Amino acid sequence: MTPVPAGLWRLAVAGLTDTLVGLLAWSLCAMWLIVATLLLHRGPLGLVGTLLLGGAVLLLGAALHVVYHTVMVGGCGQTLGKMLLGVVVVRRDGAPPGYSRALLRCLGDALCTLTLGLGRLPVLFSREHRSLADLIAGTRPVLSASLPTAPRSFSGNPLPPL
């Protein structure tokens, strides 16, 4: 049984869901970083301190993004958004991607962002719906129900296809 490529709408909604999860986590972590900095400093930060704190908040967001996508895709082939929509990332041969490919895929996503989304154009024109990040990492997004060993629920029963 050949894995079926994930549909464009599933990929888009999964990406939007992951963006919302990331923004929530980043907001909470950034809030605590700012609060801790202001409590430790005990006074106004000044221009240099404010710029350093702003840079730290941005660096925190980038680090959270890389860790989230690398750990989730490398560990189980899915982020929370992909789990919700039944999409899994696999290597070209159908095996799990692993952490190194997940990191490459995340760095490829950063390249897509730096090119203002041009790296996403191959998704529209390829049968397998692979973006530049997938081409770089040698991965592809497929429907989890089309894999030989479909994910199971907590009760041990196979999950129904969406």
Secondary structure, DSSP 4 states (H G I P E B T S, - for coil): -PPPBPPHHHHHHHHHHHHHHHHHHHHHHHHHHHHHHHHHH-S--HHHHHHHHHHHHHHHHHHHHHHHHHHHHHHHS--HHHHHHTEEEEETTSS--HHHHHHHHHHHHHHHHHTTTGGGHHHHH-TT---HHHHHHTEEEEEGGGSSS--B-TTSPBPPP-
